Amino acid sequence: MRAVQLTASPPAPVLLETDAPEPIPGATEVLVQVYAAGVTPTELRWYPTSHNKDGSERTGAIPGHEFSGVITALGAAVNEYSIGDEVFGLNDWFADGATAEYCVADASSISPKPASLTDAEAAAVPIGALTAWQGLERARLQAGQRILVHGGAGAVGGFVIQLARLRGAHVITTASAQNKEFVLGLGAEHAIDYSAERFEEQVQDLDAVFDCVGGDTLRRSWRVLKPGGRMVTIASNSEAAEDPRIKDAFFIVEPNHQQLAKIGELLDQGKLRVFVDAEVPLCEAAAAYSRKVESRRGYGKTIVVMPALQNR
């Protein structure tokens, strides 16, 4: 099968299109013919991309751990799906990803593809929407509470705004001036231009902060929380932080079939929207990971479209 693989490790990873063996599903896994795969550029610097679970060095990783496609083979213990089912979901961070013609995923990590979405749209959902869902649960966000979302126009932040509004919360977000109308359209009640305003001078006494940016933005965010307010961060530069507050606030999304199915229902009901920034063929995947693809919107997710989808 054709795939994109890493040929060097961080800090200077190199992606090349190559031939790779078609994976074989384990007992609880399915084999998916990939139609589309989401691009998360920071993934190339993640620990699982360059290491195995036992800590040994990993080489030749295939990136892209969210996808849509069709099941072409079933593991011996899988009985909830059939060959030909269209699905979307995640696969294990330490496994080869979906920027390939085929990938394997545990049956507990996928869900039927929302009928209202294109395959490219479906592939843009799993990481962002599940991260938002699980982060809001960690924040224990309730109706009537106030939350600040950093990076509201991003692939995760856009889902955080929408899901927080569905919970009945009041949403404030930071975004660029060009994305102000976009985030307001998602349900934010106030958008702070991070390049022109300091958010801590605009808001105080918040119930929660959902940080998708990290760094100085995260450090400044503690002062806008009320006593007992909750901080959640997904910024990759927070994972190795020594500050116990940041360690406690940081989390990594986990596959969850039940949550993904509920998200699919919200999408089909029109209560949740997904945005694709750009669609690129497999031969341009390396450029997508280096952020050299010309954006058509400036928000949402870049998606790699596989030959199987192009030939449908």
C-alpha positions in Angstrom: 0.0 0.0 0.0 1.0 3.6 -0.4 1.7 5.5 2.8 3.6 8.5 4.2 6.3 7.5 6.7 8.8 9.3 8.9 12.4 8.8 7.7 14.0 10.8 10.5 13.2 11.5 14.2 12.5 14.8 15.9 13.6 17.6 16.0 13.9 17.3 12.2 11.4 14.7 11.0 11.2 14.0 7.3 8.1 12.6 5.7 8.2 10.6 2.4 5.6 8.8 0.4 6.6 5.1 0.1 5.3 1.5 -0.2 4.5 -0.1 3.2 3.0 -3.5 4.0 -0.7 -3.6 4.5 -1.5 -4.0 8.2 -3.2 -7.1 9.6 -6.0 -6.5 12.2 -5.6 -8.2 15.7 -8.5 -10.0 17.3 -10.3 -6.9 18.5 -9.3 -4.7 15.6 -10.7 -3.8 12.1 -8.9 -3.1 8.9 -10.0 0.2 7.4 -9.5 1.2 3.8 -8.8 4.9 4.5 -10.7 7.5 2.6 -9.4 10.6 4.5 -7.1 11.3 7.4 -6.7 14.3 9.6 -3.4 16.2 9.9 -2.1 17.2 13.3 1.4 18.8 12.6 2.5 18.7 16.2 2.2 14.9 16.1 5.6 14.6 14.5 7.1 15.7 17.8 5.0 13.5 20.1 6.7 10.8 22.1 4.7 7.9 20.6 5.9 9.0 17.1 9.5 8.3 17.9 9.2 5.7 20.7 7.5 2.4 21.3 5.5 1.7 24.4 8.5 0.0 26.0 10.6 3.2 25.5 12.7 1.8 22.7 13.3 4.0 19.6 10.6 3.8 16.9 11.4 4.4 13.2 9.2 4.6 10.1 6.1 5.8 11.9 3.0 6.5 9.7 1.3 9.7 11.1 -2.4 10.6 11.2 -4.5 9.0 13.9 -8.0 10.1 12.9 -9.7 8.9 9.8 -12.8 8.0 7.9 -13.1 5.0 5.6 -14.7 1.6 5.1 -14.0 -1.7 6.9 -12.4 -4.3 4.7 -11.5 -7.0 7.3 -12.5 -7.9 10.9 -10.6 -9.3 13.8 -11.7 -12.7 15.1 -13.4 -11.1 18.2 -15.2 -8.3 16.4 -18.9 -8.8 16.0 -20.4 -5.3 16.2 -19.3 -4.3 12.7 -19.4 -5.8 9.2 -17.2 -5.6 6.2 -18.4 -2.6 4.1 -19.4 -0.5 7.1 -18.4 3.2 6.8 -16.7 4.4 10.0 -14.7 7.2 11.5 -12.5 7.2 14.6 -9.0 7.0 16.1 -6.3 4.5 16.3 -3.5 3.9 18.9 -0.9 6.7 19.1 1.9 4.0 19.1 0.4 2.2 16.1 0.9 3.3 12.5 -1.6 6.0 11.6 -4.0 6.6 8.8 -2.0 8.6 6.3 -2.0 5.5 4.2 -4.3 3.5 2.1 -5.1 1.1 5.0 -4.9 1.3 8.8 -6.0 -0.8 11.7 -8.0 0.4 14.7 -9.5 -1.2 17.7 -13.3 -1.7 17.3 -13.8 0.3 20.6 -12.1 3.4 19.0 -14.4 3.8 16.0 -18.1 4.6 15.3 -20.4 4.7 12.2 -19.6 7.7 10.0 -22.2 10.5 10.4 -24.4 10.2 7.3 -24.5 14.0 6.8 -20.7 14.4 6.5 -18.4 13.9 3.7 -15.4 11.6 4.3 -13.1 14.6 4.6 -15.4 16.2 7.1 -15.7 13.0 9.1 -11.9 12.7 9.3 -11.7 16.2 10.8 -13.8 15.2 13.8 -12.4 12.6 16.1 -9.4 14.2 17.7 -10.8 17.7 18.0 -14.3 16.8 19.1 -13.2 14.1 21.6 -10.6 16.4 23.0 -13.2 19.1 23.5 -15.7 16.6 25.0 -13.3 15.1 27.5 -11.7 18.4 28.4 -15.1 19.9 29.2 -15.9 16.9 31.4 -12.6 17.5 33.2 -13.5 21.1 33.7 -16.9 20.0 35.1 -18.5 22.8 33.1 -22.2 23.4 34.0 -25.0 25.5 32.5 -24.7 29.2 33.4 -20.9 29.0 34.1 -18.3 31.1 32.3 -15.5 29.6 30.3 -12.5 31.1 28.4 -11.3 29.2 25.4 -7.9 29.9 24.1 -7.5 29.2 20.4 -11.2 29.2 19.6 -10.7 29.0 15.8 -8.5 25.9 16.0 -9.4 22.3 15.3 -10.1 21.7 19.0 -11.2 25.2 20.1 -14.0 25.3 17.6 -15.5 22.2 19.1 -15.0 23.5 22.6 -17.0 26.6 21.9 -19.9 24.6 20.4 -20.0 21.9 23.0 -19.7 24.5 25.9 -22.7 26.4 24.4 -24.7 23.1 24.2 -24.0 22.7 27.9 -25.6 26.1 28.5 -22.3 27.9 29.4 -21.2 31.4 28.6 -18.3 31.3 26.2 -15.5 33.8 25.8 -12.6 33.0 23.4 -9.3 34.4 22.2 -8.8 34.5 18.4 -7.3 36.6 15.7 -9.2 39.6 14.4 -9.8 37.8 11.1 -11.5 34.9 12.8 -13.7 37.0 15.1 -16.9 36.5 13.1 -16.2 32.8 12.8 -15.9 32.1 16.5 -18.9 34.3 17.3 -20.8 32.3 14.8 -19.9 29.1 16.7 -21.5 30.5 19.8 -18.9 32.5 21.6 -20.4 35.6 23.2 -17.2 37.6 23.2 -14.0 37.3 21.1 -10.8 38.8 22.4 -8.2 39.7 19.7 -5.1 38.2 21.3 -2.8 40.3 19.2 -4.3 43.6 20.3 -5.7 42.9 23.8 -4.6 41.2 27.0 -7.4 38.8 27.9 -6.6 39.1 31.6 -7.6 42.8 31.4 -11.0 41.8 29.8 -12.2 39.0 31.9 -12.0 37.8 35.6 -13.6 35.4 38.0 -14.1 32.6 35.4 -15.3 29.1 36.2 -13.0 27.4 33.7 -10.3 28.0 31.1 -9.8 25.6 28.2 -6.3 26.3 26.9 -5.2 25.1 23.4 -2.2 27.4 23.2 0.1 26.9 26.2 3.2 28.9 27.1 2.8 32.4 28.3 -1.0 32.3 27.5 -1.4 29.4 29.9 0.8 31.1 32.6 -1.3 34.3 32.4 -4.6 32.3 32.6 -4.4 31.3 36.2 -5.2 34.8 37.3 -8.6 35.0 35.5 -10.0 32.0 37.4 -12.2 32.4 40.4 -11.4 30.5 43.6 -12.1 26.9 42.8 -12.0 27.6 39.0 -10.7 24.8 36.8 -7.9 24.8 34.2 -7.7 22.4 31.3 -4.8 22.5 28.8 -3.9 20.3 25.8 -0.8 22.3 24.8 2.0 19.9 24.0 4.6 22.1 25.7 2.7 21.6 29.0 3.3 17.8 29.1 6.8 18.1 30.5 6.1 21.1 32.8 7.3 20.9 36.4 4.5 23.1 37.8 2.1 20.7 39.5 -0.8 22.9 38.6 0.0 22.5 34.9 0.6 18.8 35.2 -2.8 18.4 36.8 -4.4 20.5 34.1 -2.8 18.7 31.1 -4.5 15.7 29.5 -4.3 13.7 26.2 -7.4 12.6 24.5 -8.4 8.9 24.6 -10.5 7.0 22.1 -14.0 6.5 23.3 -16.7 4.8 21.1 -19.7 6.0 23.2 -18.6 9.6 23.1 -17.8 9.5 19.4 -21.2 8.0 18.7 -22.9 10.9 20.6 -20.8 13.4 18.7 -21.9 11.7 15.4 -25.5 12.2 16.5 -25.0 15.9 17.2 -23.4 16.3 13.8 -26.2 14.6 12.0 -28.7 16.7 14.0 -27.0 19.9 12.9 -26.2 20.8 16.5 -22.5 20.5 15.9 -20.5 21.6 12.9 -17.1 20.6 11.6 -14.8 22.7 9.3 -12.2 21.5 6.8 -9.5 24.1 6.0 -8.0 22.3 3.1 -8.0 18.9 1.3 -4.8 17.6 -0.2 -3.9 14.3 -1.9 -1.5 11.8 -0.4 1.4 13.0 -2.4 1.1 16.4 -0.7 0.8 15.1 2.9 4.4 16.0 3.8 3.6 19.7 2.8 0.5 19.5 5.0 2.5 18.5 8.0 5.0 21.3 7.4 2.0 23.7 7.1 3.0 24.7 3.6 -0.5 24.0 2.1 -2.3 27.1 1.0 -5.2 27.5 3.4 -8.7 28.1 1.9 -10.3 29.3 5.1 -7.7 29.9 7.8 -9.6 27.7 10.3 -10.5 24.1 10.7 -8.4 21.1 9.8 -6.3 20.0 6.9 -7.3 16.6 5.5 -5.3 14.2 3.4 -7.6 12.6 0.9 -6.7 9.0 -0.2 -6.7 7.6 -3.7 -9.7 5.3 -2.8 -11.8 8.4 -2.2 -10.6 10.2 -5.3 -11.5 7.2 -7.4 -15.0 6.6 -6.0 
